């Protein structure tokens, strides 16, 4: 890591199908060995499948009532992905700080960019760990579960928030 100046942030071009930078970033995160066309096909198919499944499922409203409009509110695959990333994105996390010979887990707020990167990473990691047969099915199932407020990526977010809440006493070590 350079001590002089930070590395410049690269501009990500929007994806060709939806024109969204979020989808393009998600494709880049899921890509392995530079195979972008494979990653694009995987993401587009998964998002389309998730959109179809969510239109069939009756989800709860934000106020908790069943029969809500959330299932029908997704107009496109981009809406689904943005909703899922917002649902999985952590607001706080813990960071190890060494103070006077002891290491403390200090809760810190997560920036929007880091939160989005963590959400994408968790979605991809937990989708890969699922037991479905193909990656398309794994990613579709993880996205649908995250939309419904369950799944491993949502559990990871909850666990991260619980850890930060438990270590709230060390917040004064933040700098």
C-alpha positions as CSV (number, residue, x, y, z in Angstrom):
1,X,0.0,0.0,0.0
2,X,1.4,3.3,-1.1
3,X,2.1,5.9,1.6
4,X,2.2,8.8,-0.8
5,X,-1.2,8.8,-2.5
6,X,-4.1,6.5,-3.0
7,X,-4.6,4.5,-6.1
8,X,-7.1,6.1,-8.5
9,X,-10.5,4.5,-8.6
10,X,-11.3,2.9,-12.0
11,X,-14.5,3.8,-13.7
12,X,-16.7,0.8,-14.4
13,X,-18.7,0.9,-17.6
14,X,-22.4,0.0,-17.3
15,X,-23.4,-3.5,-18.5
16,X,-24.6,-3.8,-22.1
17,X,-28.0,-5.3,-21.4
18,X,-29.4,-3.3,-18.5
19,X,-27.2,-0.3,-18.6
20,X,-26.5,-0.6,-14.8
21,X,-23.2,-0.1,-13.1
22,X,-24.3,-2.3,-10.2
23,X,-24.9,-5.3,-12.5
24,X,-21.6,-4.7,-14.2
25,X,-19.8,-4.7,-10.8
26,X,-21.7,-7.9,-9.8
27,X,-20.6,-9.5,-13.1
28,X,-17.0,-8.5,-12.4
29,X,-17.2,-9.9,-8.9
30,X,-18.5,-13.2,-10.0
31,X,-16.1,-13.6,-12.9
32,X,-13.4,-16.2,-12.7
33,X,-10.2,-16.5,-14.8
34,X,-11.3,-13.6,-17.0
35,X,-14.3,-15.4,-18.5
36,X,-16.6,-12.4,-18.6
37,X,-19.1,-13.8,-21.1
38,X,-19.7,-16.9,-18.9
39,X,-20.2,-14.6,-15.9
40,X,-22.6,-12.4,-17.8
41,X,-24.7,-15.3,-18.9
42,X,-24.8,-16.6,-15.4
43,X,-25.8,-13.3,-13.8
44,X,-28.4,-12.5,-16.5
45,X,-30.0,-15.9,-16.3
46,X,-30.0,-15.9,-12.5
47,X,-31.5,-12.5,-12.2
48,X,-34.2,-13.4,-14.8
49,X,-35.0,-16.5,-12.9
50,X,-35.1,-14.7,-9.6
51,X,-37.5,-12.1,-11.1
52,X,-39.8,-14.8,-12.3
53,X,-39.8,-16.6,-9.0
54,X,-40.4,-13.4,-7.0
55,X,-43.4,-12.5,-9.2
56,X,-45.0,-15.8,-8.2
57,X,-44.1,-15.6,-4.5
58,X,-46.3,-13.5,-2.2
59,X,-44.0,-11.4,-0.1
60,X,-44.7,-9.3,3.0
61,X,-44.9,-5.5,2.8
62,X,-42.4,-3.3,4.6
63,X,-45.0,-3.0,7.5
64,X,-45.1,-6.8,7.8
65,X,-48.5,-7.5,6.3
66,X,-48.9,-10.5,4.0
67,X,-50.2,-10.0,0.5
68,X,-47.9,-7.1,-0.1
69,X,-46.8,-5.4,-3.2
70,X,-43.1,-6.2,-2.9
71,X,-43.3,-9.3,-5.1
72,X,-44.9,-7.4,-7.9
73,X,-42.9,-4.2,-7.3
74,X,-39.8,-5.6,-9.1
75,X,-40.1,-4.3,-12.7
76,X,-36.7,-5.5,-13.8
77,X,-33.8,-7.7,-12.9
78,X,-31.8,-4.6,-11.9
79,X,-34.5,-3.7,-9.3
80,X,-34.1,-7.2,-7.8
81,X,-30.3,-7.0,-7.6
82,X,-30.4,-3.5,-6.1
83,X,-33.0,-4.6,-3.5
84,X,-31.0,-7.7,-2.6
85,X,-27.7,-5.7,-2.2
86,X,-29.5,-3.2,0.0
87,X,-31.0,-6.0,2.1
88,X,-27.6,-7.8,2.6
89,X,-25.4,-4.7,3.0
90,X,-24.1,-4.3,6.5
91,X,-24.2,-0.9,8.2
92,X,-21.5,-1.6,10.9
93,X,-18.7,-4.1,11.2
94,X,-15.9,-4.8,13.7
95,X,-12.3,-4.0,13.0
96,X,-9.4,-5.3,15.2
97,X,-7.5,-2.4,16.9
98,X,-4.3,-3.0,18.9
99,X,-4.3,-0.8,22.0
100,X,-1.7,-1.1,24.8
101,X,-0.9,-4.8,24.1
102,X,-4.5,-5.9,23.8
103,X,-6.5,-6.3,20.6
104,X,-10.1,-5.0,20.7
105,X,-12.9,-5.6,18.2
106,X,-14.0,-2.0,17.6
107,X,-17.3,-1.4,15.8
108,X,-17.0,1.0,12.8
109,X,-19.6,2.3,10.3
110,X,-19.3,0.8,6.8
111,X,-19.1,3.2,3.9
112,X,-21.6,2.6,1.1
113,X,-18.9,1.3,-1.4
114,X,-17.5,-1.1,1.1
115,X,-21.0,-2.2,2.1
116,X,-21.9,-2.9,-1.5
117,X,-18.7,-4.8,-2.0
118,X,-19.3,-6.9,1.1
119,X,-22.9,-7.6,0.1
120,X,-21.8,-8.8,-3.3
121,X,-19.0,-10.9,-1.9
122,X,-21.4,-12.6,0.7
123,X,-24.0,-13.3,-2.0
124,X,-21.5,-14.9,-4.3
125,X,-19.7,-16.9,-1.5
126,X,-22.9,-18.2,0.0
127,X,-24.4,-19.0,-3.4
128,X,-21.3,-21.1,-4.3
129,X,-21.7,-22.9,-1.0
130,X,-25.3,-24.0,-1.7
131,X,-26.2,-27.5,-2.7
132,X,-28.0,-26.8,-5.9
133,X,-26.6,-28.4,-9.0
134,X,-25.6,-25.4,-11.2
135,X,-24.2,-22.0,-10.3
136,X,-27.2,-20.4,-12.0
137,X,-29.6,-22.3,-9.7
138,X,-27.4,-21.5,-6.6
139,X,-27.3,-17.8,-7.3
140,X,-31.0,-17.7,-8.2
141,X,-31.9,-19.4,-4.9
142,X,-29.6,-17.2,-2.8
143,X,-31.1,-14.0,-4.4
144,X,-34.7,-15.2,-3.8
145,X,-33.9,-16.1,-0.2
146,X,-32.2,-12.7,0.4
147,X,-35.3,-11.0,-1.0
148,X,-37.5,-13.0,1.4
149,X,-35.2,-12.1,4.4
150,X,-33.7,-15.5,4.9
151,X,-30.6,-17.2,3.6
152,X,-26.9,-17.4,4.6
153,X,-26.0,-13.9,3.3
154,X,-28.8,-12.3,5.4
155,X,-27.6,-14.4,8.4
156,X,-24.1,-13.1,7.9
157,X,-25.4,-9.5,7.9
158,X,-27.3,-10.1,11.2
159,X,-24.3,-11.8,12.8
160,X,-22.0,-8.9,11.8
161,X,-24.5,-6.4,13.4
162,X,-24.7,-8.6,16.5
163,X,-20.9,-8.6,16.8
164,X,-20.7,-4.9,16.5
165,X,-23.5,-4.4,19.1
166,X,-21.7,-6.8,21.5
167,X,-18.5,-4.8,21.2
168,X,-20.1,-1.4,21.5
169,X,-18.2,-0.7,24.7
170,X,-15.0,-0.4,22.7
171,X,-16.3,2.2,20.3
172,X,-14.2,4.9,22.0
173,X,-11.1,3.2,20.5
174,X,-12.2,4.2,17.0
175,X,-10.0,6.7,15.2
